[in-house]
Amino acid sequence: MVFEEDFVTEFPLWAWVGFTSLIVFLLVVDLMLLGRGSREITFRQATMLSAVWIGLALLFGVVVLLVAGPTRGAEYFTGYIVEKSLSVDNVFVFALIFAYFAVPSRYQYRVLFWGIVGALVLRGVFIAVGAGLLNRYEWVVYVFGAFLVYTGIRIALHNDAEVHPERNPVLRLVRRLVPMTDDFQGNNFFVRNSGKLLATPLFAVIIVIGTTDVVFAVDSIPAIFAITSSAFIVWSANAFAVLGLRPLYFMLAGLMDRFVYLSVGLAIVLVFVGGKFFYSGFFDAKVPIWISLPFIAIVVTTSILASLYKTRGSK
C-alpha cells in the first residue's frame, strides 16, 4: 500500500532535532523581542512580521527542495499552503475568543504567543499519533478521507463559525481546580493575593485557545497526510503555519468579513485531499504532487481574489 513507508525515520534524527531546535530558537527570539510586557501590534508591524514568517517558511522549503529532492520540496510547499489557508479560520476564532473575554489589545500578542506554544506541542502529538496509525492500520486512510470529505461539505454548507468558550470542558475543569481572579491583573497569568496563588482571565484565554486548536488540528493534520507520507514534512509545514498565526491575526482580524468565498475554497481543498486518501487506498497509488500543488494553489488564490472583488468598496 502507498502509505506503508516509515513516516518517522525517513528523515534522519539530526533533521528532526535541528528543525525543532530552530523552532525553539525562533520562539525565544520572538519572546525576547515582542512577547514580553504589554504592547499593541499595529497593522504595519503585523504585516512585516507576517512577511518574515512567510519568508522563513519559503526559505526552509527551498532547503527541503535542495536536500530532499523536488518531490518532497513540492509536498512541503503544498502542505504549507493548505495549513496556512486553514489557519485563517483560527484567526476568526481567536477574534471571537478575545471578544468573549474582553482581552485588551495590548495583552493579545503575549497571550497568542503562549497559546501558539501549546498548539505546537499538541500538533506534535497529533502528528506522531497520525503517523503511527497510518503505518499500522491500512484502513485508517479511508477514515481520514471520509472525515476530510465530510468536513469540507460541512464547511461549504455552514459558513458561520460558532465558538462558545463557556462550554469548553477543559476551561470548566480549570476553573473548578484553580482559583481565578475576576478581572485582569496586567499581563500576568498568575498573581498572589494574601499569599494565595490565583489565575487570571488571561490564563483562561490560553486554555481556550490551546484546546480550541485541537479541533483545527483534527482537520489539518489528516489533510496534510493526504499530501505527503513524510511526518517530517507534516511537522515542518505545520510548525511554520502555526508560528505565523499571530501576525496573521493582527493583519486579518478586522477583515474577516471580506473573505466571503474563502470557506468555499477551503471546502474544495478538503474534499480534494480527502479524495486523495480514497484514491491511494483503492488504487495503491498517489495523486502526483505536481497535480496537487497547482490545484490547491489555484483554488485558494481564486477564492481569496474573488472574495476581495466581491467585497470591494467595503470598509
C-alpha positions in Angstrom: 0.0 0.0 0.0 1.2 3.5 -0.8 1.3 4.5 2.9 3.5 1.6 4.0 6.8 3.6 4.1 8.0 4.7 7.5 6.6 8.1 8.5 9.1 8.8 11.3 12.5 7.7 10.2 12.6 8.7 6.6 14.4 11.9 7.6 17.5 11.4 9.9 17.3 12.2 13.6 19.6 15.2 13.2 17.0 16.8 10.9 14.3 16.4 13.5 16.5 17.7 16.3 17.9 20.5 14.2 14.5 21.7 12.9 12.8 21.5 16.3 15.8 23.4 17.8 15.3 26.1 15.2 11.6 26.5 16.1 12.5 26.8 19.8 15.2 29.4 18.9 12.7 31.4 16.8 10.2 31.3 19.6 12.7 32.5 22.2 13.8 35.4 19.9 10.1 36.3 19.3 9.5 36.2 23.1 12.5 38.4 23.8 11.6 41.0 21.2 7.8 41.1 21.3 6.3 38.7 23.7 7.4 40.3 27.0 5.4 43.0 28.6 2.3 44.7 27.1 2.3 46.1 23.6 -0.2 46.7 20.8 0.8 45.4 17.4 -0.1 47.7 14.6 -1.2 46.6 11.1 2.1 47.6 9.7 4.1 45.7 12.3 1.9 42.7 11.8 2.4 42.8 8.0 6.2 43.0 8.4 6.2 40.1 10.9 3.9 38.0 8.7 6.3 38.6 5.8 9.2 37.5 7.9 7.5 34.2 8.9 6.4 33.5 5.4 9.9 34.3 4.1 11.4 31.9 6.6 8.9 29.2 5.7 9.6 29.6 2.0 13.4 29.6 2.6 13.1 26.4 4.6 11.1 24.9 1.6 14.0 25.7 -0.7 16.3 23.9 1.7 14.0 20.9 1.6 13.9 21.1 -2.2 17.7 21.1 -2.4 18.3 18.4 0.2 15.4 16.0 -0.1 14.5 16.5 -3.8 11.8 18.2 -5.9 9.0 15.8 -4.8 9.5 16.4 -1.1 10.0 20.1 -1.7 6.7 20.3 -3.6 5.0 18.3 -0.9 6.3 20.8 1.7 5.1 23.9 -0.2 1.7 22.2 -0.9 1.3 21.3 2.8 2.3 24.8 3.9 -0.3 26.3 1.6 -3.0 24.0 3.0 -2.1 24.7 6.6 -1.7 28.4 6.0 -5.2 28.6 4.4 -6.8 26.6 7.1 -5.2 28.8 9.7 -7.4 31.7 8.5 -10.2 30.0 10.4 -8.1 30.2 13.5 -7.9 33.9 13.1 -11.6 34.3 13.2 -11.9 32.1 16.2 -9.1 34.0 18.0 -11.1 37.2 17.5 -14.2 35.6 19.0 -12.3 34.3 22.0 -10.7 37.7 22.7 -14.1 39.4 22.3 -15.7 37.0 24.7 -13.1 37.5 27.4 -12.8 41.2 26.5 -9.0 40.9 26.3 -7.3 44.4 25.8 -5.4 44.5 22.6 -2.1 45.3 24.4 -2.3 41.8 26.0 -3.3 39.8 23.0 0.1 39.2 21.4 1.5 37.8 24.6 -1.5 35.5 25.1 -1.2 34.3 21.5 2.5 33.5 22.0 1.9 31.0 24.7 -1.3 29.7 23.0 0.8 29.0 19.9 3.4 27.2 22.0 0.7 24.9 23.4 -0.7 24.4 19.9 2.7 23.3 18.6 3.0 20.7 21.4 -0.5 19.4 20.7 0.1 19.2 17.0 3.3 17.4 17.5 1.4 14.8 19.5 -1.3 14.6 16.8 1.3 14.1 14.0 3.0 11.3 16.0 -0.3 9.6 16.6 -1.5 10.1 13.0 1.8 8.7 11.5 1.6 5.7 13.8 -2.0 4.9 12.8 -1.2 5.2 9.1 1.8 3.0 9.5 0.0 0.3 11.4 -3.6 0.2 10.0 -4.3 0.4 6.3 -8.0 1.2 6.9 -7.1 4.5 8.6 -6.7 6.1 5.1 -10.4 5.6 4.5 -11.3 7.1 7.9 -9.1 10.1 7.3 -10.5 10.5 3.8 -14.1 10.3 4.9 -13.6 12.7 7.7 -12.0 15.3 5.4 -14.7 15.0 2.8 -17.4 15.3 5.5 -15.6 18.4 7.0 -15.3 20.0 3.5 -19.0 19.5 2.9 -19.9 20.8 6.3 -17.8 24.0 5.8 -19.4 24.6 2.4 -22.9 24.3 3.8 -22.3 26.2 7.0 -20.2 29.3 6.7 -20.9 30.7 10.2 -18.4 29.5 12.8 -19.7 29.4 16.3 -17.4 29.4 19.3 -18.7 29.0 22.9 -15.7 29.4 25.3 -18.0 28.9 28.3 -18.8 25.4 27.1 -15.1 24.4 26.8 -14.8 21.3 29.1 -11.1 22.0 29.8 -11.8 25.5 30.9 -14.6 24.4 33.2 -12.3 21.9 34.8 -9.6 24.5 35.2 -12.0 27.0 36.8 -13.0 24.3 39.3 -9.5 23.3 40.2 -7.7 26.7 40.0 -9.0 29.8 41.9 -9.2 32.7 39.5 -9.5 36.5 39.7 -12.5 38.3 38.3 -10.5 40.8 36.3 -7.2 41.2 34.5 -4.1 41.8 36.6 -1.9 43.5 34.0 -0.4 40.9 31.6 0.1 38.3 34.4 -1.3 34.8 34.1 -1.0 34.2 37.9 -0.9 36.6 40.9 -0.6 36.2 44.6 -3.4 37.6 46.8 -3.0 37.3 50.6 -0.4 34.6 50.0 -2.7 32.6 47.7 -1.8 31.9 44.1 -4.7 32.9 41.8 -5.0 32.5 38.0 -6.2 35.5 35.9 -8.6 35.6 33.0 -5.5 35.6 30.7 -4.7 32.1 31.8 -8.2 31.1 30.9 -7.8 32.6 27.5 -4.7 30.5 26.9 -6.6 27.3 27.9 -9.4 28.1 25.5 -7.0 28.9 22.6 -4.9 25.8 23.1 -7.8 23.4 23.4 -9.7 25.0 20.5 -6.7 24.5 18.3 -7.1 20.7 18.9 -10.3 21.0 16.8 -8.4 22.6 14.0 -5.6 20.1 14.2 -8.1 17.3 13.7 -8.9 18.8 10.3 -5.4 20.0 9.3 -3.3 17.0 10.3 -5.2 14.4 8.2 -5.3 17.0 5.3 -1.5 17.3 5.0 -1.0 13.5 5.5 -3.0 13.1 2.3 -0.4 15.3 0.6 2.8 13.7 1.9 3.8 10.4 3.6 6.7 12.2 5.5 6.0 13.0 9.1 8.9 15.5 9.0 7.2 17.4 6.1 4.0 17.4 8.0 5.6 18.7 11.2 7.7 21.4 9.5 4.8 22.7 7.4 2.5 22.8 10.4 5.1 24.5 12.6 5.7 27.4 10.2 2.0 27.8 9.6 1.3 27.9 13.3 4.2 30.3 14.0 2.8 32.8 11.5 -0.6 32.8 13.1 0.0 35.7 15.5 0.9 38.4 13.0 -1.8 36.9 10.6 -4.3 37.5 13.3 -3.4 41.2 13.7 -3.5 41.6 10.0 -6.8 39.9 9.2 -8.9 40.1 12.4 -10.7 43.2 11.2 -11.0 42.0 7.6 -12.6 38.6 8.0 -16.0 39.7 6.7 -14.4 40.3 3.3 -13.3 36.7 2.8 -16.8 35.6 1.8 -15.7 32.8 -0.6 -12.7 31.5 1.4 -14.8 28.9 3.1 -15.9 27.5 -0.3 -12.2 27.3 -1.4 -11.2 25.6 1.8 -14.1 23.1 1.4 -13.0 22.3 -2.1 -9.4 21.7 -0.8 -10.5 19.4 2.0 -12.7 17.4 -0.3 -9.9 17.1 -2.8 -7.3 15.9 -0.2 -9.9 13.6 1.3 -10.4 12.1 -2.2 -6.7 11.6 -2.4 -6.9 9.2 0.6 -9.5 7.1 -1.2 -7.5 7.1 -4.4 -4.4 5.9 -2.6 -6.4 3.2 -0.8 -8.3 1.9 -3.9 -5.5 2.1 -6.5 -2.4 1.7 -4.3 -1.0 4.9 -5.9 -0.7 8.6 -5.0 -2.0 11.6 -6.9 1.2 13.3 -8.2 2.2 16.3 -6.2 2.6 18.2 -9.5 -1.2 17.9 -9.8 -2.0 18.7 -6.1 0.2 21.7 -5.7 -1.2 23.8 -8.7 -4.8 22.7 -7.9 -4.7 23.7 -4.3 -2.8 27.0 -5.0 -5.3 27.9 -7.7 -8.3 27.2 -5.6 -7.1 29.1 -2.6 -5.9 32.1 -4.6 -9.1 32.2 -6.6 -11.3 32.1 -3.5 -9.3 35.0 -1.9 -9.3 37.2 -5.1 -13.0 36.5 -5.7 -13.8 37.4 -2.1 -11.9 40.7 -2.3 -13.5 41.5 -5.6 -17.0 40.8 -4.2 -16.4 43.0 -1.2 -14.6 45.8 -3.0 -15.6 49.2 -1.7 -16.5 47.9 1.8 -14.7 49.3 4.8 
